[in-house]
């Protein structure tokens, strides 16, 4: 496997490849489970899963960065997988399902944040696009196939939960292997010093970067707009021109196409730049809303895999070494909250051509924001140099009591 990865330009250790499989698992958890939840009508699963997940993300990033060794939290995939297994047996029981989804959401907040931080800790800057594109592409290909089958009579909700449980348990087993194999993480992660301040005060001070990192705020606002539009459109889908089942089938093709594009565009993320690929993804995502008027427009949902994968790489680039879990957890928190709000709005309002047009406009504004204000990516030939000189560059403090070892922050002047 190592030889194969080397042939396609990905330099990574065999030990890390097992981590990549876990990344694929969690990637499925983020996008596929969220999509499938809309197909399970036993209870409003999106609400019972997303609200605990959002609350968990508030503290997950802070706790993970405080501990320092992010791979430890990957072990939470084991209880998360066991709860998902139990859910498979109780998916028709509304009360049990609600309780199980709540706890799964809580565990997911920690496992997802730790996984994304660990991804950056173990992947070289100049190869992150290729790595994320490769594994993200596989994840979305699988997501497209499973979504297609999930709306047929072959796969019931319980069978899907059993499949997710097995995947997460395998991921938990790989996490144990990673810990015992002593996969090297970056040495410049600094554990936070204990202070006498209360937890709430400590939590507030830990999120000082929200006001200090302007480029981060720009991307956060842009993606909030994207996910509000996606949430509004999710219950509407292609109701204008196609039955819901046909629309979902076409959407699954779009996700699979996004997976194929990601495998190829992973090289573009490194060579052309993160911002440039984000723009391509945002264009495709905006066009996808024409599926209300023209069902095949759902194929352009391929832009969503591109957006989600590329922003993961970009956030890993701009986040300080000891704040990566926080950068990811806050970003996911606001994105999921935006999606949830949009989804509720989509359920309340009456589907119409003007709603679809509004979603196009919202996403187009997000695209314009990324284009005009988003951080400019470094030149490809500078990537290796910047990574080697990371330890000698200083960045402003983003929290009163923390010393921040820096990684390069890419600005328009870079």
N, C-alpha and C positions, 0 to 999 in steps of 0.2 A: 504494500500500500504506500509505503514511504517513497519507493521508486516511482510509482505512478504520479504521486503528488509533485515530486521533483520535476517530472517531465512536463507538467503543465505550469511550472513556474511557482509552485507553492512550496516554500522551504519551511518545514515544520517537523517536530519530533514525533515519533510514533506514540509516545505517551500522550501528547496533546491531541492526537487524532481521536482517541477515545472521548476526550472532552468535546470534540466537534460533534460527535454523535449525540451527546447530551444537549448541545446547543440546538441540534435539529429537533430533539424531543421538546424542548421548551418553546422553540419557535412554533411548533405545532400547537402547543398549549396556548400561545398568545393568539394566533390568528384562527386556527381551525376550530378550536373549542368554542371561541366566541361566535363564530359563524354557525356552527352546529347547534348552539344553544337556542338559536332562533327557530330551529326545526323541532325542538322538544316542547310540546304544548301542555305538558302536565302541570307546570308552574312557570311563572315568569323568571326563568333561570338566569337571564341576563342580569336582572336586578340583584338576585340573591348571590350571584357569583361576583359581579363587578363591584358592588358596594364594599364587601369585606376586603376585596383585593385592593381597592383604592385606599381604604383606611390602613391596611397593612403597609402599603407603599410609603405612607407618611413617616413611619418609623424605621422601615426596613433598611433604607439606604444609610441612615445614621448609625444604626447598630452594626451593620456589616462593615462599614468603614472604621468604626470604633474598634472592632475586634481585629481588623487588619487582614487576616487570612481568609479571603473570601470563599475559597473552595470548601471550607467547613460547612457552609450553609447549603451546599449542593446535596448534602445528606438528607435534607428535608424532602427530597423527592421520594424517599421511602414512605414516610407517613402520608404524603400526598397521594402516592400510588395506592396505598392500602385503603384510604378513604374513597378513592375513585372506584376501587374494586367493590367495596361495600355498596357504593351508589349504583353500580350495575345491577345489584340484586334488589334495589329499592327504588328504581327509577319511576315506578308507577305509584309510589307512596308519596304524596305531596309533602307531608310533614317531615318525613325522613329525608327527602330530597333537599328540602330547604336547609335543614340543619347541616347536611353533608356538604352542600355547595358553599355554605358560609365558611366552614373550616378549610375546605379546599382553596377558597379564595385567599384566606389568611396565609396559608402555607405558600401559595403561589407568589405572593408579594415578595417573600424572602428568597425563594429559589430562583425566580426570574432576575431579580436585582443582583444576586450573587453571581449568577451565571454570566450576565453581561459584563460585570466587572472582571470576572475571571478570564473572559474572552480577551479583554484588552491586556490584562496582566501577562498573558502567555502568548500573545501574537505580536510579531514585529510590525511596526508602523507601516513600513512599505509593502507589507503583504496582507494587511487587514482586509482590503477590498476583495482580493482574490479568495481569501479564506471565507469571508462572510458570503460572498457571491456563490461559492461552491456549495456550502452547506445550506445556505438560505434557499438556493435554487432547488436543491433536493427536497427540502421541507415543503416548499410551495407546490412542487410537482405532486408529492404525496397528498398534500392538502386538496389539490384539485381533483385527484382521483377519488379520495374518500368522500369529498363533498358531493361528487357526482353519484356515488353509490348510496350515500346516506339518505337521499330523497327517493330511493327506489324501495321496493318491498324486501330487498335482500338484507339490508342493514337496519335493525331496530335500534332504538336509543340505548337499550341495555347492552347490546353487542358493541356499540361504539364505546361505551364506558369501560367495558372489559378490555377493549383494545388499548384505550388510553391508559388504563391501570397497568397493563403489562409494559407499555412503553416507558412509563414513569418509573416502575420498579427496576427495569433494566437500567435506566438512567441512574437510579440510586446505587445500583451495584457498580456501575462505572465510576460513580463519585467515590465510593469506598476504595476502588482500585487507584484512583488518582491520588487520594490521600496517602495510601501505603506506598505508592510508587514515588512519592515525594517529587511531584511535578514542580519545577521551579517557578515561583512567582516573583514579580519584581521586588527588589530589596528596599526600594525607597518608599514603601507604604509605611506611614508613621502612625502608630497607635495614639489615640487621643489621650492626653493627660487627664487624670481624674480631677475634678474640681468640686467645690462645695455648692455650686449652683444647682437648683432644682432641675428635674428632667425637662420640664416645659421650657425653662430658660435655655437649657443646653440645646434643646431641639431647635429653638428659634435661632440661636447663634450658629448652629450647624448649617443653616440654610442661607447664610449671608451672601453666598455666591449668586443668588437670584437677583440681587441688586447690583452686583459687581461685574458680572459677565454679560455684557450687552449682546454679544453675538449669540449666546445661549438663549437669551430672552427672545431674540428675533426668530430663531428656529422653533422655540416653544410656542410662540404666538401663531406662527405659520401652520404648525401641525395641529394646534387646537382647532383652527379653522377647517383644516382638511377633515379631521375626525368628527367635527360637528356636522359637516355636510354628509359624510358617510353614514353617520347615525340617523340623520333625518331620512336618508334615502333607503336605508336597509329595509324597513317594513313596507316601503312603496315599491322598490325594485322596478321591474319591468311591467307593472300593472297596466301601463298605458297601452301596450301593444302585445303582451305575451302573458299566458298563465304563469303563476308563480313557479310551478315545477319546471317549465321550459326555461324560464329566466335563470333559475338556479343551475340548470344544466349548462347553459351558456356561460354563466359566471364561473363555473368550475373549469371550463376551457380557458377562461381568462387567467385564472390563478395558475393553471398548469403552464400556459404560455409565459406568464411572468416568471415561473421557475426556470424555464429554458433560457429566457432572456437574462436572468440573473447569473446563471452559470457563465454565460458569455460576457456579461457586462461587469463581472467582478474585476476583470482586468482593466476595464474603463475607469472603474472607481479609483484604482491606483494610478493609472496612467493619465487620464484626462482630468481627474479631480472629483472630489465628493460633491461639491456644489453643482457642478455641471450635470452629473447623473441625477441628482435630486430634481433638477429642473425638468429633465426628460420624464422622470416618474410622475411629477406633478402635472405635466401636460397630458399624459395618458390618463391619470386619475380624473382630471377635469372632463376629458372627452368621454369617459365611461358613463357619465350621467345621461348621455343621449340615448342610452338603452331604454329610457322611458318612451322615447319616440321610435326607436329603431332597436329591437331586441339584441341584435348582434353587437351593439355598442358595449355590452357587458364584457366582451373580450378585452376591452381596454382597461378592465380592472387589473390587468397585468402591471399597471403602474403602481399599485399598492405594494406588491412585494419589493419593487425597486425602491420606493420611498422608505419603507420600514427598514430594509436591510442597509441602505446607504446612510440613513440617519444614525443607526447604531454604530457604524464605522466612524462617522464624523464626530459624534459625541465622545467616543473613545479618544479621538485625537485632541479635542479641546479641553477635556476635563483634567484637572490636576490629579496627580497619582493617588493621593489619599482621599479623593472625593468622587471617584468614578461611580461607585454604587449610588451615591446621592444624586449625581447628575442623571443617571438612568432612572432611578426610582421616581424622582420628581417629574421627569419627562413622561414616563409611563402614567403616572398619577393624573396629570392634567390631560393627557391624550385620552385615557380611558374615561375620565370624568366628562370630557367633551363628547365622546362617543355616546355615553349613557344619556346625557342631556339631549343630544340630537335624536337618539332613538326614541325617547319619550315624546319629543316634539313630533317625530314622524308618525307615531301611533295616534296622536291627538288630531293632527291636521288631516284634511281631506286630500287624497292624492290628486294632483293636477299637473298640467304641463308647466305651470308657473313655479311649482315647488321644485321640479327637476331643473328648471332654468336657474332658480335661486341657488341650488347646490352647485351648478356649474360656475356661477359668479363668485360664490364664496371660495371655491377651490382656486379659481383664477386669481383672486386677490392674494391667496396664500402663495401661489406661484410667483406673482409679482414681487411680493415681500422677500422671498428667497432670492430672486434674481437681483433685486436692487440692494438689499441690505445683508444678505447672507455672507458668512465668512468666505473669503477667497482661499481656495486650496493651494498648498505649496506646489512648486514645480516638482515633477517626478524625480529629477536628479538631486533635489535637495532633501528628499525624504530620509535617506540613510544618514546623511550628515546631521539632520535635526535630531534624529533618534540617538545618535552617538553623543551629541552635545547637550542632551537633555539635562544632565546633572549639573551643568554649569550655568544654566539660565535661571533667572529668578522671576517670580511673578508676584503681584500684590497679594496680601492676605485677603481671604474671603470670609474669615470668621475671626472674631477677636482673640480667641485663645488657641488658635491653630497655626502651626507653621506648615506651609504648603510646598512640598517639593514639586517642581514644575515639569510639565511636558509642554512642548511647543503649542501655543495658542495661535491659530491661523487667523489673520486679519486681512483686511483689504490691502494693507501695506506689505504683507508677507511676500 
